[in-house]
Amino acid sequence: MKTLYLHNPRCSKSRQGLELIKSNGINHEVIEYLKNPLKKSELSLLFDLLSQRYSWKEFTRVKEKEFNQNTDKMTKTNWIKLIIGTPKLIERPILFNDKNAVIGRPPENLLSF
């Protein structure tokens, strides 16, 4: 799997992160995940990778009005269904491949990739 950058061009942090990885020569493919949502298999891998570093609440936009979960626990299956149904609930930006994933909040975190 190549390195993917989950990007929302309307988000300033996502734009900053994109410039940062470009200027540091990190080879990547930009995925505008709101236009081209990730496949179930990609979300499954992403959940596994992010869960090694972060709580699911850190890679889910829980403050969005569309987030209506009442649980402190989130299973991978439920998270995948949530993101497939409402892709805007995934945090951005995220840089990932089949071995590593980093959330670009702040954008400088992407350099740890």
Secondary structure, 3 states (H helix, E strand, C coil): CCCEEEECCCCHHHHHHHHHHHHCCCCCEEEECCCCCCCHHHHHHHHHHHHCCCCHHHCECCCCCCCCCCCCCCCHHHHHHHHHHCHHHECCCEEECCCCEEECCCHHHHHHC
